[in-house]
Amino acid sequence: MIKVCNHLGTIGVSGKYLRTLISATVQSCFGVAGMNSYGALQEVDSMIKKQSSANKGVIIRQNNNRLIIDLHITVTYGVNVKAITDSISHKVGYVLTEQAGVDVESVNVYVDEIVN
């Protein structure tokens, strides 16, 4: 549970909801081939729980009342990587602010793989 204080009061948002919302937003962007597991914990979770891609590659941290999002993605060969990462960063920040009501400090996009 992520708790955020704003002008409406204290809002509690499920981490699973945020990861699912972020993952769906990222995968809807042009040129994104998928999300990648990051770190041993996500890798083990995905093997044991047969986890869907909704939780893969999304790391959420909180700094005061603002979120810091780290995304690990695979992109399609031949697309402009800078344009994709900028688009994802902007779109994820917008969706989280509009749909979840949380402020975003930064969205860091890491391209782990490029596929055909």
C-alpha positions in Angstrom: 0.0 0.0 0.0 1.4 3.4 -1.0 0.0 6.3 1.0 0.1 9.8 -0.5 -1.0 13.0 1.1 -2.6 15.7 -1.1 -5.2 18.4 -0.9 -8.0 15.7 -0.5 -6.3 14.1 2.5 -4.4 10.8 2.7 -4.9 8.4 -0.2 -3.9 4.7 0.0 -3.3 3.1 -3.4 -2.5 -0.6 -3.8 1.0 -1.3 -5.2 -0.4 -4.1 -7.4 -2.9 -1.6 -8.9 -0.2 0.9 -9.7 2.1 -1.8 -11.2 -0.8 -3.1 -13.4 -1.7 0.5 -14.5 1.9 1.3 -15.3 2.5 -1.9 -17.2 -0.6 -1.5 -19.3 0.3 2.1 -20.1 3.9 1.1 -21.1 2.8 -1.9 -23.2 0.3 0.3 -25.1 3.2 2.5 -26.4 4.5 2.0 -29.9 7.7 0.1 -30.2 7.5 -1.7 -26.8 7.9 -5.4 -27.2 7.6 -6.3 -23.5 8.6 -5.8 -19.9 11.6 -7.5 -18.3 12.1 -8.9 -14.9 14.6 -6.9 -12.8 16.6 -8.3 -10.0 16.6 -11.7 -8.3 13.3 -11.1 -6.4 11.2 -10.5 -9.5 12.9 -13.3 -11.3 12.2 -15.8 -8.5 8.6 -14.5 -8.2 7.9 -14.9 -11.9 9.2 -18.5 -11.8 7.4 -19.6 -8.6 4.1 -17.7 -9.1 4.0 -17.9 -12.9 3.5 -14.2 -12.7 2.0 -12.3 -15.6 3.9 -9.5 -17.2 1.9 -7.0 -15.3 4.4 -7.0 -12.4 7.6 -7.6 -14.4 9.9 -4.7 -14.8 8.1 -2.1 -12.7 9.8 -0.8 -9.6 8.0 1.8 -7.5 9.7 3.8 -4.8 8.4 6.7 -2.8 10.2 10.0 -1.9 8.0 12.0 0.5 4.6 12.1 -1.3 6.0 11.6 -4.8 6.7 8.4 -6.7 9.8 7.4 -8.5 9.1 4.7 -11.1 11.8 2.5 -12.7 10.8 0.6 -15.8 12.8 -2.2 -17.6 11.6 -2.8 -21.1 12.4 -4.6 -24.4 12.0 -2.5 -27.6 11.5 -3.4 -31.2 14.5 -3.1 -33.5 14.5 -0.1 -35.8 12.5 2.3 -33.7 13.9 5.5 -32.2 14.8 4.5 -28.6 15.0 8.1 -27.3 11.5 8.9 -28.7 10.1 5.7 -27.1 11.6 6.4 -23.7 10.5 10.0 -23.7 7.0 9.0 -24.7 6.8 6.3 -22.0 8.1 8.7 -19.3 5.5 11.4 -20.2 2.6 9.0 -20.6 3.2 7.1 -17.4 3.5 10.3 -15.4 0.3 11.7 -17.0 -1.7 8.4 -16.4 -0.6 8.1 -12.7 -1.5 11.7 -12.0 -4.9 11.6 -13.8 -6.1 8.1 -12.9 -4.5 7.3 -9.6 -4.2 10.9 -8.2 -0.6 10.5 -7.2 2.3 12.9 -8.0 5.3 11.5 -9.9 8.8 12.7 -9.3 10.5 10.8 -12.1 10.0 7.9 -14.5 13.3 6.2 -15.3 13.1 3.9 -18.4 15.8 1.3 -18.9 16.0 -0.5 -22.3 17.4 -4.0 -21.4 16.9 -5.6 -24.8 16.2 -4.9 -28.5 14.4 -7.6 -30.5 13.4 -8.1 -34.1 
